[in-house]
Amino acid sequence: MPDSIRQIHHFPCRIGRLEGNEVVIADPSISGLHAILSLQPNGVIQLEDQWSTNGIFLNSRRVSQIVVDRLLCLRLGNVRMDLALSESELLSTAKNAVTPAQADSVGMPARSLSRAEALRPGRSGDNFSGDSPAATISRIAGSGKRGIVCPHCWHRFDIDEFLFIARHQSLIGDPVLGADAQQRFLPSRFTLEGNALDAAGTSCPDMACPRCHLRIPQAASEMPPLFLSIVGATSSGKSYFLTSMSWELRNKLSRDFAISFTDTDAVNNQLLNDFEETLFLNSDQDSLAALRKTELQGELYNQVLLDNMMINLPKPFMFTVTPAEHHPKYQEVKDKMSRTLVLYDNAGEHFEPGMDLVDNPTTQHLLHSDTIFFLFDPTKDVRFRRLITGVDDPQLAASSRVQRQEIILTEMINRIKKYSGLRSSGRSGKTLVVVLSKYDAWKQLLECDLPEEAWRWESKFNTCVLDVNLIKNTSFQLRSLLEEICPELVSTAESFAGEVLYLPNSALGHSPELNPETGMIGIRPKQIKPFWVTVPMLYFFYQRGFIPAIPAEKRQLMPEKTLEMQLSGDIYFVKVPGREKPLQVPLSYAGWQLRCPGEDLWFTVPK
């Protein structure tokens, strides 16, 4: 007999550990709000996981949604919970219920489902609850709308085009991935749990893209993707930037912004996790450590056979971004904020002119990226190097390489326009964030003191809020500095993107040292102190409503002076007393308080 029976008459019914839920389960494995029972418009009752920590399990398989159309023996965290449509069914059937898992052990024949049954979610009146991977994705992405985008080859396809990956050891050899890969197949039969059955009758939960045949994690398909590309010249510090950023985001998003940031797939993120351990979890804190250079080929790329050609596709780094349960607007934003963040990092050589090859389409992720981070390394620009003094950094040695980095930016823009059909004079709707790396080496050139963090606690939200005005003003100061030193970078960036943001960044917070034994540079892990490494991504999240800004009434504004302004196209011309040439302020800065570079004079251009 069950320990207790609870009849539910009103919906929605919240289930969780905290008081205030309709069903309170006082067990530490149960989340504050663990699940919700809801009554659908068609009269079907559905149980839905609310991004709980320990999940809902049916037959040892985690499910996110399940229809209550029969007796269900579930596990929430460590708690057994049976659901039925009537008390009599619960009392009379629970004692004798045989689950599919038990059926195997007592020799009962296991029933399989057709592809049509498995892909039809949430039906009432039959023995399948619609909790298969494909059914779960179908509910969220929308079958028939070509709502799935492969993070490997960017092919868009329908839910019912998913291939499954054979698990039986005899089913080896795939025409796209090679003789050693498990076969990919379009299934016709499924288990009761919704897993595909391969030719040997083995249950197969893993799915793959129908074009490149590479595995797509279930979570990456359930949550809409956000694509983001990191571009930069060779040795500009992309790998250090990405490693520091991911490490800091894991720690700061949950603590300060009530957002969970976790690996979607540990296999795809293995290299990045190794880099994080090298810099931030190194047992030897005193010895010089370094990240190996991103190669043109190798472990960062998947080699597949497409269109009778061997193609190298970049391995994406994938993170699951969801609001934590203590987020102040959890119920309101949990669907909008639940995303798969897909990051791409290429070798700098891939962005050089002449490297956009048919068999090496490694930079075509740029077409799909919502935002692009372009890393500009001042230590590789000869004009910046002339201005940097008093800094002992081997990257500033006369023998170290310098490079015209705007050529990389121009090549990136040309590729996007070529493959997207954007006219040469047209502007993209993407946001371009120009990240000036290695800030610790050139910060003397920026005439303003920056705080360690660009956010602060806001009791109104019980989370931190982003100081967007600080970010915008810092961007404006950097833009002015770049206009003086390398104006071609500013003109190239702003001819392409509607919004360009310029941000300082130091992935290590300290100059590296030259290893006399190897001739290579490295950093002592104990000296690493990243500076503003998360700010570009926090602004990316702010743009999408994931992170709030400081409320307007709490912004700390400086006394302003009324200046004459004239709008021409997308530029405000601001006349400053004592200056013959007016300041040029792009429209993207409208509404934010800015400081006139080189002067203690503040102003705001109207929206």
C-alpha positions as CSV (number, residue, x, y, z in Angstrom):
1,M,0.0,0.0,0.0
2,P,1.2,3.6,-0.7
3,D,2.4,5.6,2.3
4,S,-0.2,8.3,1.5
5,I,-2.8,9.1,-1.2
6,R,-3.5,12.6,-2.4
7,Q,-6.4,13.4,-4.6
8,I,-5.9,16.4,-7.0
9,H,-9.0,18.3,-8.0
10,H,-7.6,21.7,-9.1
11,F,-4.9,22.5,-11.7
12,P,-2.2,23.5,-12.1
13,C,-0.9,21.5,-9.2
14,R,2.6,22.3,-8.0
15,I,4.8,19.6,-6.5
16,G,7.9,20.5,-4.6
17,R,9.8,20.7,-1.3
18,L,8.8,24.3,-0.3
19,E,5.7,25.3,1.5
20,G,3.2,27.0,-0.8
21,N,3.2,24.1,-3.3
22,E,-0.1,22.1,-3.5
23,V,1.8,18.9,-2.9
24,V,4.7,19.3,-0.5
25,I,7.4,16.5,-0.3
26,A,9.8,17.2,2.5
27,D,12.8,15.3,1.1
28,P,16.2,16.9,0.3
29,S,16.3,15.3,-3.1
30,I,13.2,17.2,-4.1
31,S,13.6,20.7,-5.6
32,G,11.8,23.8,-4.3
33,L,9.4,23.5,-7.3
34,H,10.0,20.1,-8.7
35,A,7.1,19.5,-11.1
36,I,3.7,20.7,-12.2
37,L,0.6,18.7,-12.9
38,S,-1.5,20.6,-15.5
39,L,-4.8,20.0,-17.3
40,Q,-4.3,20.4,-21.1
41,P,-7.0,21.9,-23.3
42,N,-7.9,18.5,-24.7
43,G,-8.6,17.2,-21.2
44,V,-5.3,15.3,-20.8
45,I,-3.4,15.6,-17.5
46,Q,0.3,16.1,-18.0
47,L,3.2,16.1,-15.5
48,E,6.1,18.5,-16.4
49,D,9.5,18.7,-14.8
50,Q,10.4,22.3,-13.7
51,W,14.1,22.1,-14.3
52,S,14.5,20.2,-11.1
53,T,18.0,19.2,-9.9
54,N,17.3,15.5,-9.5
55,G,14.6,15.0,-12.2
56,I,11.7,12.7,-12.9
57,F,12.4,9.1,-13.9
58,L,10.2,6.5,-15.5
59,N,11.8,3.0,-15.8
60,S,15.2,4.5,-14.9
61,R,14.9,7.0,-17.8
62,R,14.7,10.8,-17.1
63,V,11.7,12.4,-18.6
64,S,10.7,16.1,-18.9
65,Q,7.0,15.7,-19.7
66,I,4.7,12.7,-19.4
67,V,1.0,12.2,-19.9
68,V,-0.9,10.7,-17.1
69,D,-3.1,8.2,-19.0
70,R,-2.5,5.1,-16.9
71,L,-0.9,4.1,-13.7
72,L,2.7,5.6,-13.7
73,C,5.3,4.4,-11.2
74,L,7.7,7.4,-11.1
75,R,10.7,8.5,-9.1
76,L,11.2,12.2,-8.2
77,G,14.7,12.5,-6.8
78,N,14.8,9.7,-4.3
79,V,11.1,9.6,-3.7
80,R,8.7,7.0,-5.3
81,M,5.5,8.6,-6.6
82,D,2.7,6.7,-8.3
83,L,0.1,8.6,-10.4
84,A,-3.2,7.3,-11.6
85,L,-6.5,8.7,-12.9
86,S,-8.5,7.1,-10.1
87,E,-8.0,6.0,-6.5
88,S,-9.3,2.5,-7.2
89,E,-6.8,2.1,-10.0
90,L,-4.0,3.2,-7.7
91,L,-5.0,0.8,-5.0
92,S,-5.8,-2.2,-7.1
93,T,-3.3,-1.9,-9.8
94,A,-0.2,-0.6,-8.0
95,K,0.3,-3.8,-6.2
96,N,0.4,-5.9,-9.4
97,A,1.7,-3.4,-11.9
98,V,4.4,-4.7,-14.2
99,T,6.6,-2.1,-15.7
100,P,8.4,-2.7,-19.0
101,A,11.6,-3.1,-17.2
102,Q,10.1,-5.8,-15.1
103,A,8.6,-7.4,-18.1
104,D,12.0,-8.3,-19.5
105,S,13.0,-10.0,-16.3
106,V,9.8,-12.2,-16.1
107,G,9.9,-13.2,-19.8
108,M,6.9,-11.2,-21.0
109,P,7.2,-10.1,-24.6
110,A,8.2,-6.4,-24.9
111,R,6.0,-4.3,-27.1
112,S,7.5,-2.0,-29.7
113,L,6.1,1.1,-31.3
114,S,6.1,2.3,-34.9
115,R,8.0,5.5,-35.9
116,A,4.6,7.3,-36.2
117,E,3.6,6.3,-32.7
118,A,6.9,7.2,-31.2
119,L,7.0,10.7,-32.8
120,R,3.4,11.5,-31.8
121,P,3.7,13.2,-28.4
122,G,1.3,13.3,-25.5
123,R,-1.5,11.0,-26.7
124,S,-4.1,9.7,-24.3
125,G,-5.7,6.3,-24.4
126,D,-2.7,4.2,-25.3
127,N,0.3,2.7,-23.6
128,F,2.8,5.3,-24.6
129,S,3.2,8.5,-22.8
130,G,5.2,10.5,-25.3
131,D,8.4,10.7,-23.2
132,S,10.8,9.6,-26.0
133,P,13.7,11.9,-27.0
134,A,12.1,12.6,-30.3
135,A,8.7,13.3,-28.8
136,T,10.2,15.7,-26.3
137,I,12.0,17.6,-29.0
138,S,8.9,17.6,-31.1
139,R,6.9,19.4,-28.4
140,I,9.4,22.1,-28.1
141,A,10.9,22.6,-31.5
142,G,7.7,22.1,-33.5
143,S,7.5,19.2,-35.9
144,G,7.1,20.1,-39.5
145,K,8.7,23.6,-39.1
146,R,12.2,22.4,-39.8
147,G,13.0,23.6,-36.3
148,I,16.2,21.6,-35.6
149,V,19.5,23.1,-36.6
150,C,22.5,20.8,-36.5
151,P,25.3,22.5,-34.4
152,H,27.9,20.6,-36.5
153,C,27.0,21.3,-40.1
154,W,24.1,23.8,-39.6
155,H,21.7,21.7,-41.6
156,R,18.1,22.5,-40.8
157,F,15.7,19.6,-40.7
158,D,12.4,18.3,-39.4
159,I,12.0,16.3,-36.2
160,D,11.1,13.1,-38.1
161,E,14.3,13.2,-40.1
162,F,16.5,12.4,-37.0
163,L,18.7,9.4,-37.5
164,F,19.5,7.1,-34.5
165,I,22.9,5.7,-33.7
166,A,23.1,1.9,-33.6
167,R,24.5,0.4,-30.4
168,H,24.9,-3.3,-31.2
169,Q,28.6,-4.1,-31.7
170,S,28.0,-5.8,-35.0
171,L,26.4,-2.7,-36.6
172,I,29.7,-0.9,-37.6
173,G,30.5,1.1,-40.6
174,D,28.8,4.4,-41.6
175,P,29.1,5.9,-45.1
176,V,29.6,9.4,-43.8
177,L,31.7,8.9,-40.7
178,G,33.8,5.9,-41.8
179,A,34.3,2.2,-41.3
180,D,34.9,2.4,-37.5
181,A,31.7,4.4,-36.7
182,Q,28.5,2.9,-35.4
183,Q,25.8,2.8,-38.1
184,R,23.2,5.6,-38.3
185,F,19.7,4.5,-39.3
186,L,16.2,5.8,-39.8
187,P,14.2,3.6,-37.4
188,S,10.8,2.0,-37.9
189,R,10.3,0.5,-34.5
190,F,10.7,1.9,-31.0
191,T,10.7,0.6,-27.4
192,L,7.9,1.7,-25.0
193,E,10.4,4.2,-23.6
194,G,10.7,5.8,-27.0
195,N,14.2,4.6,-27.9
196,A,14.8,3.4,-31.4
197,L,15.4,-0.3,-32.1
198,D,18.4,-1.0,-34.3
199,A,18.6,-4.0,-36.8
200,A,19.8,-6.3,-33.9
201,G,16.9,-5.2,-31.6
202,T,19.1,-3.1,-29.3
203,S,17.6,0.0,-27.7
204,C,19.3,3.1,-29.1
205,P,18.7,6.5,-27.4
206,D,21.3,8.6,-29.2
207,M,20.3,10.7,-32.2
208,A,22.3,12.2,-35.1
209,C,22.0,14.7,-37.9
210,P,20.6,13.3,-41.1
211,R,23.3,15.2,-43.2
212,C,26.6,14.9,-41.3
213,H,25.6,11.9,-39.1
214,L,27.3,13.5,-36.1
215,R,25.6,13.0,-32.7
216,I,23.3,15.7,-31.4
217,P,22.8,15.7,-27.6
218,Q,19.2,15.6,-26.7
219,A,19.4,18.8,-24.6
220,A,20.9,20.6,-27.6
221,S,17.7,19.8,-29.6
222,E,15.2,20.4,-26.8
223,M,16.3,24.0,-26.3
224,P,16.6,26.6,-29.1
225,P,20.2,27.3,-29.9
226,L,22.1,30.5,-29.5
227,F,25.1,30.5,-31.9
228,L,28.2,32.6,-31.1
229,S,31.5,32.8,-33.0
230,I,34.9,33.8,-31.7
231,V,37.1,35.3,-34.4
232,G,40.7,36.6,-34.3
233,A,44.1,36.5,-35.7
234,T,46.7,33.8,-35.0
235,S,47.9,33.9,-31.4
236,S,45.5,36.7,-30.4
237,G,44.5,34.7,-27.3
238,K,41.2,33.2,-28.4
239,S,41.7,29.9,-26.6
240,Y,42.7,31.7,-23.4
241,F,39.7,34.1,-23.7
242,L,37.3,31.2,-24.2
243,T,38.8,29.2,-21.4
244,S,38.7,32.0,-18.9
245,M,35.2,33.1,-20.0
246,S,33.7,29.6,-19.6
247,W,35.3,29.1,-16.2
248,E,34.2,32.5,-14.9
249,L,30.6,32.0,-16.3
250,R,30.3,28.7,-14.5
251,N,31.0,30.4,-11.2
252,K,29.5,33.9,-11.6
253,L,26.2,33.2,-13.5
254,S,24.7,31.0,-10.8
255,R,26.1,33.0,-7.8
256,D,25.3,36.5,-9.1
257,F,22.6,36.2,-11.8
258,A,20.5,33.1,-10.8
259,I,21.4,31.4,-14.1
260,S,22.7,27.8,-14.5
261,F,25.5,27.4,-17.0
262,T,26.5,23.8,-17.5
263,D,28.0,21.5,-20.2
264,T,25.4,20.3,-22.6
265,D,27.7,17.5,-23.6
266,A,30.9,16.6,-21.8
267,V,32.3,14.8,-24.8
268,N,32.2,17.8,-27.1
269,N,33.5,20.1,-24.3
270,Q,36.3,17.8,-23.2
271,L,39.1,19.9,-24.7
272,L,37.8,23.1,-23.1
273,N,37.4,21.3,-19.8
274,D,41.0,20.2,-20.0
275,F,42.1,23.8,-20.7
276,E,40.1,25.0,-17.6
277,E,41.9,22.4,-15.5
278,T,45.3,23.6,-16.9
279,L,44.7,27.2,-15.9
280,F,42.4,27.1,-12.9
281,L,42.6,23.7,-11.3
282,N,46.3,23.0,-11.8
283,S,47.9,21.2,-8.9
284,D,51.2,23.0,-9.6
285,Q,50.4,26.6,-9.1
286,D,54.0,27.9,-9.4
287,S,55.2,26.3,-12.7
288,L,54.5,27.9,-16.0
289,A,51.5,26.6,-17.8
290,A,50.3,27.1,-21.4
291,L,47.5,26.1,-23.7
292,R,48.4,24.4,-26.9
293,K,47.7,26.2,-30.0
294,T,44.5,25.6,-31.9
295,E,45.5,23.6,-35.0
296,L,44.1,23.8,-38.5
297,Q,43.1,20.1,-38.2
298,G,42.9,17.6,-35.4
299,E,40.9,17.1,-32.3
300,L,38.9,20.3,-32.7
301,Y,37.4,19.1,-36.0
302,N,35.2,16.3,-37.2
303,Q,36.1,14.8,-40.6
304,V,33.0,13.6,-42.5
305,L,32.3,12.5,-46.1
306,L,29.8,15.0,-47.7
307,D,29.0,15.3,-51.4
308,N,31.8,12.8,-52.1
309,M,34.4,15.1,-50.4
310,M,36.2,14.7,-47.0
311,I,35.0,17.8,-45.1
312,N,36.4,19.2,-41.8
313,L,33.7,20.6,-39.5
314,P,34.6,22.4,-36.3
315,K,33.5,20.8,-33.1
316,P,31.2,23.2,-31.2
317,F,31.4,23.8,-27.5
318,M,27.8,23.5,-26.1
319,F,26.4,24.8,-22.9
320,T,23.0,24.6,-21.4
321,V,21.7,27.9,-20.1
322,T,18.7,27.9,-17.8
323,P,17.3,30.1,-15.1
324,A,17.9,28.7,-11.6
325,E,14.9,28.0,-9.4
326,H,15.7,31.1,-7.3
327,H,15.6,33.4,-10.3
328,P,13.2,36.2,-9.4
329,K,11.0,35.7,-12.5
330,Y,11.5,31.9,-12.9
331,Q,8.0,31.0,-14.1
332,E,7.9,33.9,-16.5
333,V,11.3,33.4,-18.2
334,K,12.1,29.7,-17.9
335,D,11.1,28.9,-21.5
336,K,12.6,32.0,-23.0
337,M,15.9,31.6,-21.1
338,S,16.3,27.9,-21.5
339,R,18.8,27.8,-24.4
340,T,21.7,25.8,-25.8
341,L,24.7,28.1,-26.2
342,V,26.8,26.9,-29.1
343,L,30.4,28.4,-29.3
344,Y,32.9,28.1,-32.1
345,D,36.6,28.6,-31.9
346,N,38.8,28.2,-35.0
347,A,42.5,28.5,-35.7
348,G,43.3,32.0,-36.6
349,E,44.7,30.8,-40.0
350,H,41.1,29.8,-41.0
351,F,40.1,33.5,-41.2
352,E,43.0,34.5,-43.5
353,P,42.3,35.3,-47.1
354,G,42.4,32.3,-49.4
355,M,41.5,29.8,-46.6
356,D,37.8,29.6,-47.4
357,L,37.9,26.2,-49.2
358,V,35.1,23.9,-50.3
359,D,36.6,21.0,-48.3
360,N,37.3,23.2,-45.2
361,P,34.0,25.2,-44.5
362,T,35.1,25.6,-40.9
363,T,34.0,29.3,-40.6
364,Q,30.5,29.0,-42.0
365,H,29.1,29.1,-38.5
366,L,29.5,32.8,-38.9
367,L,26.3,32.9,-40.9
368,H,24.3,31.4,-38.1
369,S,25.8,33.3,-35.2
370,D,23.6,35.8,-33.3
371,T,26.7,37.7,-32.1
372,I,30.4,37.6,-33.1
373,F,33.3,38.3,-30.8
374,F,36.2,39.7,-32.7
375,L,39.5,39.5,-30.7
376,F,41.8,42.4,-31.4
377,D,45.2,42.0,-29.9
378,P,46.9,45.4,-29.3
379,T,50.3,43.7,-28.7
380,K,50.2,42.6,-32.3
381,D,49.6,46.1,-33.7
382,V,52.8,48.1,-34.3
383,R,51.0,51.4,-33.6
384,F,49.8,50.3,-30.2
385,R,53.2,48.9,-29.4
386,R,54.8,52.3,-29.9
387,L,52.5,53.7,-27.2
388,I,52.9,51.0,-24.6
389,T,55.7,51.8,-22.2
390,G,57.0,50.3,-18.9
391,V,55.5,46.9,-19.4
392,D,57.7,43.8,-19.2
393,D,55.8,41.4,-21.5
394,P,57.5,39.0,-23.9
395,Q,54.6,39.5,-26.3
396,L,56.0,43.1,-26.9
397,A,59.5,41.9,-27.8
398,A,60.8,43.2,-31.0
399,S,61.1,39.7,-32.4
400,S,57.4,38.9,-31.7
401,R,55.0,38.9,-34.7
402,V,52.8,41.9,-35.6
403,Q,49.8,41.6,-37.9
404,R,47.2,43.8,-39.7
405,Q,44.2,42.4,-37.9
406,E,41.6,44.4,-39.8
407,I,42.3,42.1,-42.8
408,I,41.0,39.2,-40.8
409,L,37.9,41.2,-39.9
410,T,37.4,42.2,-43.6
411,E,37.8,38.6,-44.7
412,M,35.2,37.5,-42.0
413,I,32.7,40.2,-43.3
414,N,33.2,39.2,-46.9
415,R,32.5,35.5,-46.1
416,I,29.3,36.4,-44.3
417,K,28.1,38.6,-47.1
418,K,29.1,36.1,-49.8
419,Y,27.2,33.1,-48.2
420,S,24.2,35.1,-46.9
421,G,23.5,37.1,-50.0
422,L,24.0,40.4,-48.2
423,R,24.8,43.2,-50.5
424,S,28.3,44.6,-50.3
425,S,26.9,47.9,-49.1
426,G,24.4,46.3,-46.7
427,R,24.7,46.0,-42.9
428,S,24.1,42.9,-40.9
429,G,21.7,42.7,-38.1
430,K,24.3,40.8,-36.0
431,T,26.0,42.4,-33.0
432,L,29.7,42.7,-33.3
433,V,31.7,42.8,-30.1
434,V,35.3,43.9,-30.6
435,V,37.2,42.5,-27.6
436,L,40.6,44.2,-27.1
437,S,42.5,41.5,-25.4
438,K,45.5,41.6,-23.0
439,Y,44.2,44.7,-21.2
440,D,46.8,44.3,-18.5
441,A,49.5,45.2,-21.1
442,W,47.9,48.4,-22.5
443,K,45.5,49.7,-19.8
444,Q,47.6,52.8,-19.4
445,L,46.3,54.0,-22.8
446,L,42.6,54.0,-21.6
447,E,42.0,57.2,-19.7
448,C,39.5,55.8,-17.2
449,D,39.6,53.5,-14.2
450,L,37.4,50.5,-14.5
451,P,36.0,48.5,-11.6
452,E,36.7,44.8,-11.3
453,E,33.1,44.0,-12.0
454,A,30.6,45.6,-14.3
455,W,27.6,44.7,-12.2
456,R,26.2,45.1,-8.7
457,W,23.7,43.6,-6.4
458,E,20.1,44.8,-6.7
459,S,17.8,43.9,-3.8
460,K,14.7,44.5,-5.9
461,F,15.6,41.4,-8.0
462,N,17.6,39.5,-5.4
463,T,20.2,39.1,-8.2
464,C,23.0,41.2,-9.6
465,V,22.2,43.7,-12.4
466,L,24.4,44.7,-15.3
467,D,25.8,48.3,-15.4
468,V,25.1,48.8,-19.0
469,N,25.9,52.5,-18.8
470,L,29.4,51.7,-17.6
471,I,29.8,49.2,-20.5
472,K,28.5,51.7,-23.1
473,N,30.7,54.5,-21.9
474,T,33.7,52.2,-21.7
475,S,33.0,51.1,-25.3
476,F,32.8,54.8,-26.4
477,Q,36.1,55.6,-24.8
478,L,37.7,52.6,-26.5
479,R,36.2,53.5,-29.8
480,S,37.7,57.0,-29.6
481,L,41.1,55.4,-28.7
482,L,40.9,53.1,-31.7
483,E,39.9,55.9,-34.0
484,E,43.2,57.6,-33.0
485,I,45.4,54.6,-33.3
486,C,43.9,52.3,-35.9
487,P,40.8,54.0,-37.4
488,E,40.5,51.4,-40.2
489,L,39.4,48.9,-37.6
490,V,36.5,51.1,-36.5
491,S,35.3,51.9,-40.0
492,T,35.5,48.3,-41.1
493,A,33.5,47.1,-38.1
494,E,30.8,49.8,-38.2
495,S,30.3,49.4,-42.0
496,F,29.2,45.8,-41.3
497,A,27.2,45.6,-38.0
498,G,24.4,47.8,-36.8
499,E,25.7,47.6,-33.3
500,V,29.4,47.5,-32.5
501,L,30.6,47.2,-28.9
502,Y,34.3,47.7,-27.9
503,L,35.3,46.1,-24.7
504,P,38.6,45.6,-22.8
505,N,39.5,42.2,-21.7
506,S,42.3,40.3,-20.0
507,A,41.9,36.5,-19.9
508,L,44.9,36.1,-17.5
509,G,45.1,39.5,-15.8
510,H,48.9,39.2,-15.8
511,S,51.7,39.2,-18.4
512,P,53.0,35.8,-19.3
513,E,56.7,34.8,-18.9
514,L,59.2,33.3,-21.3
515,N,60.2,29.8,-20.5
516,P,64.0,29.8,-21.1
517,E,64.0,26.0,-21.5
518,T,61.4,25.7,-24.2
519,G,61.4,29.3,-25.6
520,M,57.6,29.3,-25.2
521,I,55.6,31.7,-23.1
522,G,53.5,30.6,-20.1
523,I,51.6,31.8,-17.1
524,R,51.9,30.7,-13.4
525,P,48.3,29.6,-12.4
526,K,48.6,31.3,-9.1
527,Q,48.9,34.7,-10.9
528,I,45.8,34.3,-13.1
529,K,43.2,36.9,-12.3
530,P,40.8,37.4,-15.3
531,F,39.5,40.9,-15.9
532,W,36.2,41.7,-17.6
533,V,36.4,38.3,-19.3
534,T,32.6,37.6,-18.8
535,V,31.4,41.1,-19.7
536,P,31.0,40.4,-23.5
537,M,28.8,37.3,-22.7
538,L,26.9,39.1,-20.0
539,Y,26.0,41.8,-22.5
540,F,25.0,39.1,-24.9
541,F,22.6,37.8,-22.3
542,Y,21.4,41.3,-21.4
543,Q,20.4,41.9,-25.0
544,R,18.2,38.8,-24.9
545,G,16.5,39.7,-21.7
546,F,18.3,37.0,-19.6
547,I,20.0,39.6,-17.3
548,P,18.5,42.8,-16.0
549,A,20.2,46.2,-16.2
550,I,20.5,48.6,-13.3
551,P,17.1,50.3,-13.0
552,A,17.0,53.8,-14.6
553,E,16.1,55.4,-11.3
554,K,19.2,53.9,-9.6
555,R,21.8,54.7,-12.3
556,Q,24.6,56.9,-10.9
557,L,24.7,59.8,-13.3
558,M,27.3,62.5,-13.5
559,P,26.4,66.3,-14.0
560,E,25.9,66.9,-17.6
561,K,26.4,69.9,-19.9
562,T,24.0,70.7,-22.7
563,L,25.7,70.4,-26.0
564,E,24.6,71.1,-29.6
565,M,23.9,67.9,-31.5
566,Q,22.9,67.1,-35.0
567,L,21.8,63.7,-36.3
568,S,23.0,62.7,-39.8
569,G,22.1,59.2,-40.9
570,D,23.0,56.9,-38.0
571,I,25.6,59.3,-36.4
572,Y,25.2,62.1,-34.0
573,F,27.6,65.0,-34.4
574,V,28.2,66.5,-31.0
575,K,29.8,69.9,-30.8
576,V,32.2,70.2,-27.8
577,P,33.4,73.7,-26.7
578,G,37.0,74.3,-27.6
579,R,37.0,71.6,-30.3
580,E,36.8,72.4,-34.0
581,K,35.8,68.9,-35.0
582,P,32.6,67.5,-33.4
583,L,32.4,64.1,-31.7
584,Q,30.8,61.4,-33.8
585,V,28.5,59.2,-31.7
586,P,26.8,56.2,-33.4
587,L,23.1,55.7,-32.7
588,S,23.7,52.6,-30.7
589,Y,24.9,54.8,-27.8
590,A,21.7,56.8,-27.7
591,G,20.1,57.1,-24.3
592,W,23.3,56.4,-22.4
593,Q,25.5,58.9,-20.5
594,L,28.9,59.3,-22.1
595,R,32.1,61.1,-21.2
596,C,33.9,63.2,-23.8
597,P,37.3,61.5,-24.3
598,G,40.1,63.5,-22.7
599,E,37.7,65.8,-20.7
600,D,35.5,65.7,-17.6
601,L,32.5,66.5,-19.7
602,W,29.4,64.3,-19.7
603,F,26.5,64.2,-22.1
604,T,23.6,62.0,-23.4
605,V,22.5,61.8,-27.0
606,P,18.7,61.4,-27.2
607,K,17.1,58.1,-28.3
